[in-house]
């Protein structure tokens, strides 16, 4: 957000801010990059590699949107009745940078250390 704030202070309006911030840790993925996301759970990552992580943000969307049919409608109605001003969250993908990858020798799983902001 520091970069975005600096661009606002300089009144930079002709540059597409999303592309200027592309790849910066913590920024929301551009539409082009979001279309390229692949889930590869057994992949090894390189230090300083740019990756996408899933997160949630306030505003828009609905936590129940992944449920189907009547269950979804009933849940939405109950939430509207019990909390008319509830906050809604939506799933977004943000950039992160791989700082380190440690492999567990017993089960071959990895733990990633990521830079997210």
FENRANOR-V821487 format. One record per residue. N is the residue number from 1. RES is the residue in one small letter. SS is DSSP state (H for helix, E for strand, C for the rest). Layout:
n=<N N>
res=<RES RES>
ss=<SS SS>
This chain:
n=<1 2 3 4 5 6 7 8 9 10 11 12 13 14 15 16 17 18 19 20 21 22 23 24 25 26 27 28 29 30 31 32 33 34 35 36 37 38 39 40 41 42 43 44 45 46 47 48 49 50 51 52 53 54 55 56 57 58 59 60 61 62 63 64 65 66 67 68 69 70 71 72 73 74 75 76 77 78 79 80 81 82 83 84 85 86 87 88 89 90 91 92 93 94 95 96 97 98 99 100 101 102 103 104 105 106 107 108 109 110 111 112 113 114 115 116 117>
res=<x x x x x x x x x x x x x x x x x x x x x x x x x x x x x x x x x x x x x x x x x x x x x x x x x x x x x x x x x x x x x x x x x x x x x x x x x x x x x x x x x x x x x x x x x x x x x x x x x x x x x x x x x x x x x x x x x x x x x>
ss=<C H H H H H H H H C C C C C C C H H H H C C C C C C C E C C H H H H C C C C C C C C C C C C C C C E E E E E E E E E C C C C C C C C C C H H H H H H H H H H H H H H C C C C C C E E E E E E E E E E E E E E E C C C C C C E E E E E E C C>
